[in-house]
Amino acid sequence: MAKVTSKLQVTVPKALAERYRIAPGDEIEWEAAGDAIRVVPRGARPGRNLASRLRLFDQTTARQRERDRRVKPARAADRGWTREDLYRRGRAR
């Protein structure tokens, strides 16, 4: 795990630097990715051309369809009352 210094600097762990061939002096890009931060070595960004962007989109869509297929929609529990009962409650009949 890396720590952020008082100057907001971060050390890249050696194993990751070797895996992604990041060397001293190389530039990296920081990207917001939802609730996370993505660090991308410059020039290593996937999806620069249309074909690879479409391929990544298709892979992501297939993963989401698989997730949607596995998750069954939740059923509302029978509470013994309906929404209409709530609207009529407290009114003169």
MMTF fields as JSON, N, C-alpha, C and O atoms, coordinates in Angstrom:
{
  "mmtfVersion": "1.0.0",
  "mmtfProducer": "UNKNOWN",
  "numBonds": 371,
  "numAtoms": 372,
  "numGroups": 93,
  "numChains": 1,
  "numModels": 1,
  "chainsPerModel": [1],
  "groupsPerChain": [93],
  "chainIdList": ["A"],
  "bondAtomList": [4, 2, 8, 6, 12, 10, 16, 14, 20, 18, 24, 22, 28, 26, 32, 30, 36, 34, 40, 38, 44, 42, 48, 46, 52, 50, 56, 54, 60, 58, 64, 62, 68, 66, 72, 70, 76, 74, 80, 78, 84, 82, 88, 86, 92, 90, 96, 94, 100, 98, 104, 102, 108, 106, 112, 110, 116, 114, 120, 118, 124, 122, 128, 126, 132, 130, 136, 134, 140, 138, 144, 142, 148, 146, 152, 150, 156, 154, 160, 158, 164, 162, 168, 166, 172, 170, 176, 174, 180, 178, 184, 182, 188, 186, 192, 190, 196, 194, 200, 198, 204, 202, 208, 206, 212, 210, 216, 214, 220, 218, 224, 222, 228, 226, 232, 230, 236, 234, 240, 238, 244, 242, 248, 246, 252, 250, 256, 254, 260, 258, 264, 262, 268, 266, 272, 270, 276, 274, 280, 278, 284, 282, 288, 286, 292, 290, 296, 294, 300, 298, 304, 302, 308, 306, 312, 310, 316, 314, 320, 318, 324, 322, 328, 326, 332, 330, 336, 334, 340, 338, 344, 342, 348, 346, 352, 350, 356, 354, 360, 358, 364, 362, 368, 366],
  "bondOrderList": [1, 1, 1, 1, 1, 1, 1, 1, 1, 1, 1, 1, 1, 1, 1, 1, 1, 1, 1, 1, 1, 1, 1, 1, 1, 1, 1, 1, 1, 1, 1, 1, 1, 1, 1, 1, 1, 1, 1, 1, 1, 1, 1, 1, 1, 1, 1, 1, 1, 1, 1, 1, 1, 1, 1, 1, 1, 1, 1, 1, 1, 1, 1, 1, 1, 1, 1, 1, 1, 1, 1, 1, 1, 1, 1, 1, 1, 1, 1, 1, 1, 1, 1, 1, 1, 1, 1, 1, 1, 1, 1, 1],
  "groupList": [{"groupName": "MET", "atomNameList": ["N", "CA", "C", "O"], "elementList": ["N", "C", "C", "O"], "formalChargeList": [0, 0, 0, 0], "bondAtomList": [1, 0, 2, 1, 3, 2], "bondOrderList": [1, 1, 2], "singleLetterCode": "M", "chemCompType": "L-PEPTIDE LINKING"}, {"groupName": "ALA", "atomNameList": ["N", "CA", "C", "O"], "elementList": ["N", "C", "C", "O"], "formalChargeList": [0, 0, 0, 0], "bondAtomList": [1, 0, 2, 1, 3, 2], "bondOrderList": [1, 1, 2], "singleLetterCode": "A", "chemCompType": "L-PEPTIDE LINKING"}, {"groupName": "LYS", "atomNameList": ["N", "CA", "C", "O"], "elementList": ["N", "C", "C", "O"], "formalChargeList": [0, 0, 0, 0], "bondAtomList": [1, 0, 2, 1, 3, 2], "bondOrderList": [1, 1, 2], "singleLetterCode": "K", "chemCompType": "L-PEPTIDE LINKING"}, {"groupName": "VAL", "atomNameList": ["N", "CA", "C", "O"], "elementList": ["N", "C", "C", "O"], "formalChargeList": [0, 0, 0, 0], "bondAtomList": [1, 0, 2, 1, 3, 2], "bondOrderList": [1, 1, 2], "singleLetterCode": "V", "chemCompType": "L-PEPTIDE LINKING"}, {"groupName": "THR", "atomNameList": ["N", "CA", "C", "O"], "elementList": ["N", "C", "C", "O"], "formalChargeList": [0, 0, 0, 0], "bondAtomList": [1, 0, 2, 1, 3, 2], "bondOrderList": [1, 1, 2], "singleLetterCode": "T", "chemCompType": "L-PEPTIDE LINKING"}, {"groupName": "SER", "atomNameList": ["N", "CA", "C", "O"], "elementList": ["N", "C", "C", "O"], "formalChargeList": [0, 0, 0, 0], "bondAtomList": [1, 0, 2, 1, 3, 2], "bondOrderList": [1, 1, 2], "singleLetterCode": "S", "chemCompType": "L-PEPTIDE LINKING"}, {"groupName": "LEU", "atomNameList": ["N", "CA", "C", "O"], "elementList": ["N", "C", "C", "O"], "formalChargeList": [0, 0, 0, 0], "bondAtomList": [1, 0, 2, 1, 3, 2], "bondOrderList": [1, 1, 2], "singleLetterCode": "L", "chemCompType": "L-PEPTIDE LINKING"}, {"groupName": "GLN", "atomNameList": ["N", "CA", "C", "O"], "elementList": ["N", "C", "C", "O"], "formalChargeList": [0, 0, 0, 0], "bondAtomList": [1, 0, 2, 1, 3, 2], "bondOrderList": [1, 1, 2], "singleLetterCode": "Q", "chemCompType": "L-PEPTIDE LINKING"}, {"groupName": "PRO", "atomNameList": ["N", "CA", "C", "O"], "elementList": ["N", "C", "C", "O"], "formalChargeList": [0, 0, 0, 0], "bondAtomList": [1, 0, 2, 1, 3, 2], "bondOrderList": [1, 1, 2], "singleLetterCode": "P", "chemCompType": "L-PEPTIDE LINKING"}, {"groupName": "GLU", "atomNameList": ["N", "CA", "C", "O"], "elementList": ["N", "C", "C", "O"], "formalChargeList": [0, 0, 0, 0], "bondAtomList": [1, 0, 2, 1, 3, 2], "bondOrderList": [1, 1, 2], "singleLetterCode": "E", "chemCompType": "L-PEPTIDE LINKING"}, {"groupName": "ARG", "atomNameList": ["N", "CA", "C", "O"], "elementList": ["N", "C", "C", "O"], "formalChargeList": [0, 0, 0, 0], "bondAtomList": [1, 0, 2, 1, 3, 2], "bondOrderList": [1, 1, 2], "singleLetterCode": "R", "chemCompType": "L-PEPTIDE LINKING"}, {"groupName": "TYR", "atomNameList": ["N", "CA", "C", "O"], "elementList": ["N", "C", "C", "O"], "formalChargeList": [0, 0, 0, 0], "bondAtomList": [1, 0, 2, 1, 3, 2], "bondOrderList": [1, 1, 2], "singleLetterCode": "Y", "chemCompType": "L-PEPTIDE LINKING"}, {"groupName": "ILE", "atomNameList": ["N", "CA", "C", "O"], "elementList": ["N", "C", "C", "O"], "formalChargeList": [0, 0, 0, 0], "bondAtomList": [1, 0, 2, 1, 3, 2], "bondOrderList": [1, 1, 2], "singleLetterCode": "I", "chemCompType": "L-PEPTIDE LINKING"}, {"groupName": "GLY", "atomNameList": ["N", "CA", "C", "O"], "elementList": ["N", "C", "C", "O"], "formalChargeList": [0, 0, 0, 0], "bondAtomList": [1, 0, 2, 1, 3, 2], "bondOrderList": [1, 1, 2], "singleLetterCode": "G", "chemCompType": "PEPTIDE LINKING"}, {"groupName": "ASP", "atomNameList": ["N", "CA", "C", "O"], "elementList": ["N", "C", "C", "O"], "formalChargeList": [0, 0, 0, 0], "bondAtomList": [1, 0, 2, 1, 3, 2], "bondOrderList": [1, 1, 2], "singleLetterCode": "D", "chemCompType": "L-PEPTIDE LINKING"}, {"groupName": "TRP", "atomNameList": ["N", "CA", "C", "O"], "elementList": ["N", "C", "C", "O"], "formalChargeList": [0, 0, 0, 0], "bondAtomList": [1, 0, 2, 1, 3, 2], "bondOrderList": [1, 1, 2], "singleLetterCode": "W", "chemCompType": "L-PEPTIDE LINKING"}, {"groupName": "ASN", "atomNameList": ["N", "CA", "C", "O"], "elementList": ["N", "C", "C", "O"], "formalChargeList": [0, 0, 0, 0], "bondAtomList": [1, 0, 2, 1, 3, 2], "bondOrderList": [1, 1, 2], "singleLetterCode": "N", "chemCompType": "L-PEPTIDE LINKING"}, {"groupName": "PHE", "atomNameList": ["N", "CA", "C", "O"], "elementList": ["N", "C", "C", "O"], "formalChargeList": [0, 0, 0, 0], "bondAtomList": [1, 0, 2, 1, 3, 2], "bondOrderList": [1, 1, 2], "singleLetterCode": "F", "chemCompType": "L-PEPTIDE LINKING"}],
  "groupTypeList": [0, 1, 2, 3, 4, 5, 2, 6, 7, 3, 4, 3, 8, 2, 1, 6, 1, 9, 10, 11, 10, 12, 1, 8, 13, 14, 9, 12, 9, 15, 9, 1, 1, 13, 14, 1, 12, 10, 3, 3, 8, 10, 13, 1, 10, 8, 13, 10, 16, 6, 1, 5, 10, 6, 10, 6, 17, 14, 7, 4, 4, 1, 10, 7, 10, 9, 10, 14, 10, 10, 3, 2, 8, 1, 10, 1, 1, 14, 10, 13, 15, 4, 10, 9, 14, 6, 11, 10, 10, 13, 10, 1, 10],
  "groupIdList": [1, 2, 3, 4, 5, 6, 7, 8, 9, 10, 11, 12, 13, 14, 15, 16, 17, 18, 19, 20, 21, 22, 23, 24, 25, 26, 27, 28, 29, 30, 31, 32, 33, 34, 35, 36, 37, 38, 39, 40, 41, 42, 43, 44, 45, 46, 47, 48, 49, 50, 51, 52, 53, 54, 55, 56, 57, 58, 59, 60, 61, 62, 63, 64, 65, 66, 67, 68, 69, 70, 71, 72, 73, 74, 75, 76, 77, 78, 79, 80, 81, 82, 83, 84, 85, 86, 87, 88, 89, 90, 91, 92, 93],
  "secStructList": [7, 7, 7, 5, 7, 6, 6, 1, 7, 5, 7, 7, 7, 2, 2, 2, 2, 2, 2, 6, 6, 7, 7, 6, 6, 7, 7, 3, 3, 3, 3, 3, 3, 6, 6, 3, 3, 3, 3, 3, 3, 6, 6, 7, 7, 1, 7, 7, 1, 2, 2, 2, 2, 2, 2, 2, 2, 2, 2, 2, 2, 2, 2, 2, 2, 2, 2, 2, 2, 2, 1, 7, 7, 7, 7, 7, 7, 7, 7, 1, 7, 7, 2, 2, 2, 2, 2, 2, 6, 6, 1, 7, 7],
  "xCoordList": [0.846, 0.0, 0.895, 1.882, 0.544, 1.317, 0.685, -0.523, 1.516, 1.025, 1.203, 2.098, 0.335, 0.44, 1.275, 0.997, 2.311, 3.174, 2.517, 1.457, 3.155, 2.635, 2.619, 1.88, 3.419, 3.436, 2.512, 2.588, 1.627, 0.668, 1.358, 0.866, 2.492, 3.197, 2.912, 2.707, 2.9, 2.617, 3.724, 4.185, 4.152, 5.147, 4.434, 3.556, 4.813, 4.241, 4.939, 6.168, 4.184, 4.811, 5.669, 5.306, 6.803, 7.773, 7.169, 7.437, 6.367, 5.779, 4.91, 4.947, 4.13, 3.286, 4.125, 3.841, 5.155, 6.024, 6.694, 6.798, 7.142, 7.77, 6.748, 7.022, 5.576, 4.538, 4.106, 3.909, 3.965, 3.5, 4.631, 4.392, 5.858, 7.051, 7.07, 7.298, 6.828, 6.902, 8.289, 8.707, 8.99, 10.35, 10.412, 9.537, 11.442, 11.582, 11.585, 12.278, 10.813, 10.718, 9.538, 9.169, 8.945, 7.772, 6.587, 6.481, 5.715, 4.512, 3.352, 3.209, 2.528, 1.323, 0.142, 0.291, -1.03, -2.25, -3.151, -3.22, -3.841, -4.787, -6.175, -6.449, -7.059, -8.415, -9.427, -9.229, -10.509, -11.611, -12.358, -12.66, -12.65, -13.363, -14.446, -14.327, -15.489, -16.556, -16.078, -15.712, -16.075, -15.616, -14.136, -13.636, -13.445, -12.039, -11.205, -11.743, -9.902, -8.97, -8.176, -7.698, -8.042, -7.337, -6.027, -6.004, -4.937, -3.618, -3.251, -3.228, -2.961, -2.689, -1.344, -1.142, -0.404, 0.859, 0.589, -0.204, 1.231, 1.001, 1.343, 2.379, 0.461, 0.666, 0.144, 0.116, -0.268, -0.759, -2.273, -2.841, -2.926, -4.377, -5.058, -4.808, -5.911, -6.657, -7.761, -8.203, -8.187, -9.356, -9.09, -9.987, -7.906, -7.62, -8.272, -8.664, -8.388, -9.012, -10.417, -10.76, -11.198, -12.597, -12.779, -13.651, -11.987, -12.144, -11.931, -12.714, -10.895, -10.647, -11.685, -12.041, -12.178, -13.235, -14.515, -15.187, -14.852, -16.049, -15.893, -16.843, -14.696, -14.434, -14.594, -15.22, -14.035, -14.178, -15.633, -16.081, -16.371, -17.794, -18.568, -19.4, -18.296, -18.982, -18.671, -19.56, -17.413, -17.039, -17.769, -18.271, -17.822, -18.501, -19.988, -20.58, -20.589, -22.018, -22.308, -23.302, -21.458, -21.647, -21.546, -22.328, -20.577, -20.464, -21.712, -22.195, -22.231, -23.427, -24.64, -25.438, -24.785, -25.9, -25.82, -26.839, -24.597, -24.409, -24.806, -25.465, -24.412, -24.803, -26.309, -26.903, -26.932, -28.382, -29.109, -30.168, -28.548, -29.168, -29.117, -30.059, -28.015, -27.851, -28.665, -29.103, -28.872, -29.584, -31.072, -31.529, -31.818, -33.271, -33.872, -33.441, -34.858, -35.463, -36.148, -36.767, -36.032, -36.654, -38.156, -38.616, -38.916, -40.369, -40.781, -40.202, -41.767, -42.291, -43.013, -43.754, -42.788, -43.435, -44.902, -45.259, -45.745, -47.166, -47.323, -47.145, -47.653, -47.759, -49.176, -49.384, -50.14, -51.508, -52.226, -53.365, -51.568, -52.197, -51.698, -50.684, -52.405, -52.018, -51.705, -51.958, -51.172, -50.862, -52.137, -52.142, -53.191, -54.463, -54.97, -55.544, -54.763, -55.167, -54.483, -55.083, -53.245, -52.531, -53.146, -53.233, -53.565, -54.149, -55.512, -55.897, -56.243, -57.577, -57.514, -58.481, -56.414, -56.302, -56.468, -55.864, -57.271, -57.454, -58.471, -58.732, -59.046, -60.05, -61.441, -61.651, -62.365, -63.754, -64.191, -63.832, -64.937, -65.305, -66.627, -67.095],
  "yCoordList": [-1.165, 0.0, 1.234, 1.299, 2.196, 3.431, 4.504, 4.494, 5.436, 6.561, 7.833, 7.942, 8.786, 10.108, 10.968, 11.032, 11.64, 12.481, 13.834, 14.13, 14.643, 15.988, 16.85, 17.832, 16.5, 17.234, 16.594, 16.907, 15.684, 14.964, 14.115, 13.991, 13.537, 12.641, 11.207, 10.908, 10.311, 8.9, 8.073, 8.375, 7.027, 6.112, 4.933, 4.323, 4.616, 3.463, 2.213, 2.145, 1.23, -0.002, -0.654, -0.666, -1.188, -1.74, -2.822, -2.848, -3.702, -4.793, -4.228, -4.733, -3.182, -2.58, -1.82, -1.862, -1.128, -0.393, -1.353, -1.059, -2.493, -3.477, -4.09, -4.269, -4.409, -5.045, -4.146, -4.616, -2.856, -1.923, -1.097, -0.117, -1.504, -0.868, 0.644, 1.423, 1.035, 2.446, 2.691, 2.015, 3.653, 3.963, 5.401, 6.21, 5.719, 7.101, 8.076, 7.863, 9.133, 10.129, 9.902, 10.8, 8.715, 8.461, 9.293, 9.601, 9.642, 10.382, 9.411, 8.465, 9.669, 8.87, 9.821, 10.996, 9.3, 10.104, 9.606, 8.406, 10.531, 10.22, 10.48, 11.562, 9.49, 9.623, 9.279, 8.346, 10.041, 9.696, 8.52, 8.529, 7.523, 6.329, 5.974, 4.996, 6.768, 6.552, 6.91, 8.058, 5.94, 6.171, 5.85, 5.802, 5.635, 5.258, 6.21, 7.028, 6.09, 6.85, 5.844, 4.843, 6.112, 5.208, 5.853, 7.009, 5.113, 5.592, 4.879, 3.649, 5.66, 5.077, 5.573, 6.781, 4.653, 5.1, 5.78, 5.283, 6.895, 7.643, 6.766, 6.102, 6.778, 5.984, 4.561, 3.822, 4.17, 2.806, 2.769, 1.73, 3.877, 3.935, 3.062, 3.208, 2.16, 1.376, 2.229, 3.21, 1.854, 2.507, 3.8, 4.634, 3.985, 5.211, 5.204, 6.254, 4.02, 3.987, 3.392, 2.767, 3.584, 3.196, 1.684, 1.255, 0.885, -0.567, -1.077, -1.895, -0.609, -1.088, -0.539, -1.223, 0.676, 1.229, 0.413, 0.137, 0.026, -0.795, -2.176, -2.711, -2.751, -4.057, -3.979, -4.854, -2.94, -2.775, -2.562, -3.081, -1.804, -1.577, -2.89, -3.171, -3.689, -4.981, -5.913, -6.614, -5.929, -6.771, -6.323, -7.149, -5.025, -4.49, -4.793, -5.176, -4.625, -4.902, -6.382, -6.714, -7.256, -8.694, -9.038, -9.845, -8.425, -8.666, -8.194, -8.868, -7.032, -6.514, -7.393, -7.643, -7.863, -8.765, -10.043, -10.564, -10.549, -11.755, -11.49, -12.323, -10.344, -9.982, -9.861, -10.369, -9.187, -9.007, -10.343, -10.518, -11.274, -12.585, -13.375, -14.096, -13.241, -13.98, -13.406, -14.149, -12.109, -11.461, -11.479, -10.983, -12.054, -12.099, -10.85, -10.43, -10.259, -9.049, -9.352, -10.403, -8.424, -8.596, -8.383, -7.477, -9.23, -9.09, -8.314, -8.47, -7.492, -6.751, -7.718, -8.592, -7.55, -8.418, -8.023, -6.854, -9.014, -8.734, -8.142, -8.837, -6.876, -6.173, -6.171, -5.762, -6.608, -6.601, -5.286, -5.103, -4.366, -3.106, -2.707, -3.215, -1.814, -1.349, 0.137, 0.807, 0.618, 2.037, 2.883, 3.937, 2.407, 3.126, 3.235, 4.257, 2.173, 2.218, 3.367, 3.993, 3.637, 4.726, 6.082, 6.96, 6.253, 7.535, 7.762, 8.902, 6.683, 6.808, 6.935, 7.373, 6.567, 6.556, 7.969, 8.925, 8.079, 9.344, 10.266, 11.345, 9.885, 10.717, 10.228, 9.061, 11.138, 10.737, 9.9, 10.208, 8.879, 7.977, 8.28, 7.614],
  "zCoordList": [0.0, 0.0, 0.0, 0.734, -0.821, -0.911, -0.043, 0.193, 0.434, 1.224, 0.42, -0.418, 0.69, 0.076, 1.012, 2.209, 0.469, 1.295, 1.534, 0.984, 2.354, 2.636, 1.384, 1.321, 0.391, -0.884, -1.921, -3.109, -1.451, -2.301, -3.364, -4.486, -3.007, -3.914, -3.512, -2.335, -4.511, -4.273, -4.903, -6.004, -4.203, -4.747, -5.387, -4.777, -6.613, -7.303, -6.766, -6.781, -6.296, -5.804, -6.891, -8.067, -6.472, -7.403, -8.304, -9.506, -7.735, -8.527, -9.659, -10.781, -9.367, -10.408, -11.429, -12.626, -10.957, -11.876, -12.866, -14.057, -12.36, -13.241, -14.194, -15.381, -13.667, -14.495, -15.656, -16.776, -15.375, -16.408, -17.013, -17.718, -16.729, -17.3, -17.075, -18.001, -15.832, -15.46, -14.879, -13.939, -15.439, -15.007, -14.493, -14.803, -13.709, -13.239, -14.417, -15.412, -14.289, -15.357, -16.295, -17.053, -16.252, -17.099, -16.605, -15.418, -17.519, -17.16, -17.021, -17.796, -16.013, -15.823, -15.754, -15.416, -16.079, -16.054, -14.933, -14.671, -14.272, -13.21, -13.755, -14.274, -13.64, -14.17, -13.086, -12.309, -13.043, -12.15, -12.77, -13.963, -11.965, -12.437, -11.429, -10.691, -11.406, -10.436, -9.049, -8.798, -8.135, -6.77, -6.6, -5.476, -7.688, -7.625, -8.48, -9.226, -8.361, -9.194, -9.997, -9.464, -11.261, -12.164, -12.566, -12.987, -12.439, -12.841, -14.13, -14.184, -15.174, -16.487, -16.985, -17.107, -17.28, -17.866, -19.203, -20.003, -19.448, -20.684, -21.886, -21.917, -22.861, -24.064, -23.939, -24.924, -22.743, -22.545, -22.425, -22.089, -22.693, -22.552, -23.595, -24.791, -23.148, -24.128, -24.732, -24.135, -25.89, -26.46, -27.197, -27.316, -27.685, -28.425, -29.807, -30.317, -30.412, -31.73, -31.624, -30.62, -32.636, -32.606, -32.438, -31.683, -33.115, -33.039, -31.614, -31.13, -30.945, -29.587, -28.613, -27.654, -28.834, -27.98, -28.114, -27.12, -29.343, -29.562, -28.93, -28.358, -29.033, -28.433, -26.916, -26.317, -26.286, -24.838, -24.444, -23.421, -25.245, -24.971, -25.043, -24.18, -26.067, -26.21, -25.046, -24.564, -24.585, -23.451, -22.185, -21.422, -21.974, -20.796, -20.842, -19.833, -22.002, -22.158, -21.897, -21.253, -22.387, -22.169, -20.685, -20.183, -19.972, -18.532, -17.793, -16.883, -18.19, -17.512, -17.783, -16.88, -19.01, -19.329, -18.51, -18.055, -18.323, -17.52, -16.067, -15.444, -15.529, -14.164, -14.043, -13.092, -15.008, -14.983, -15.068, -14.464, -15.809, -15.967, -14.662, -14.336, -13.91, -12.66, -11.513, -10.635, -11.507, -10.393, -10.678, -11.708, -9.753, -9.923, -9.291, -8.217, -9.945, -9.376, -8.052, -7.887, -7.117, -5.806, -5.917, -6.611, -5.222, -5.217, -3.991, -2.916, -4.155, -3.01, -2.087, -2.537, -0.798, 0.185, 0.317, 0.171, 0.596, 0.795, 2.189, 3.19, 2.25, 3.522, 4.075, 5.218, 3.308, 3.77, 3.506, 3.937, 2.797, 2.429, 1.051, 0.573, 0.434, -0.899, -0.844, 0.157, -1.896, -1.988, -1.87, -1.235, -2.481, -2.424, -0.994, -0.618, -0.176, 1.221, 1.962, 2.836, 1.615, 2.268, 1.925, 2.783, 0.695, 0.287, 0.923, 1.183, 1.172, 1.767, 3.279, 3.902, 3.865, 5.326, 5.91, 5.424, 6.927, 7.603, 6.96, 7.491, 5.851, 5.178, 5.536, 5.866, 5.462, 5.655, 4.466, 3.329, 4.703, 3.615, 3.095, 2.171]
}
